[in-house]
Amino acid sequence: MRNTIEGERNKNQSLSNSNPIAHPKGNSSVDKKAKKRLDVINKKLQTLRVQLAGSKAQADDLAELKQFEDDIAKLEAEAKELKSS
């Protein structure tokens, strides 16, 4: 009997969370997605900066250097946009 009651409670909670109007916080899923995306962007930026430093030290492929700089600029712009919204 207890499992049935808990199952119904969990079912009702999941239904209420799927409807943004019924959920009191409303945009919390958007905030979670933005936060997760920012985490991913920061990890990529960290990796790209290390690669950029290595590319600058080696300096044998200028196209690769430019690509790292472009990728970093794009990700920084996206992070700035996510932080401002």
Contacts in CASP RR format, 6 or more apart in sequence:
PFRMAT RR
TARGET T0000
AUTHOR 0000-0000-0000
METHOD contacts of the structure
MODEL  1
MRNTIEGERNKNQSLSNSNPIAHPKGNSSVDKKAKKRLDVINKKLQTLRV
QLAGSKAQADDLAELKQFEDDIAKLEAEAKELKSS
16 22 0 8 1.000
16 23 0 8 1.000
17 23 0 8 1.000
20 26 0 8 1.000
20 27 0 8 1.000
20 29 0 8 1.000
34 82 0 8 1.000
34 85 0 8 1.000
37 78 0 8 1.000
37 82 0 8 1.000
38 79 0 8 1.000
38 82 0 8 1.000
38 83 0 8 1.000
41 75 0 8 1.000
41 78 0 8 1.000
41 79 0 8 1.000
41 82 0 8 1.000
42 79 0 8 1.000
44 75 0 8 1.000
45 72 0 8 1.000
45 75 0 8 1.000
45 76 0 8 1.000
45 79 0 8 1.000
48 68 0 8 1.000
48 71 0 8 1.000
48 72 0 8 1.000
48 75 0 8 1.000
49 72 0 8 1.000
51 68 0 8 1.000
52 65 0 8 1.000
52 68 0 8 1.000
52 69 0 8 1.000
52 72 0 8 1.000
55 61 0 8 1.000
55 64 0 8 1.000
55 65 0 8 1.000
55 68 0 8 1.000
56 65 0 8 1.000
59 65 0 8 1.000
END
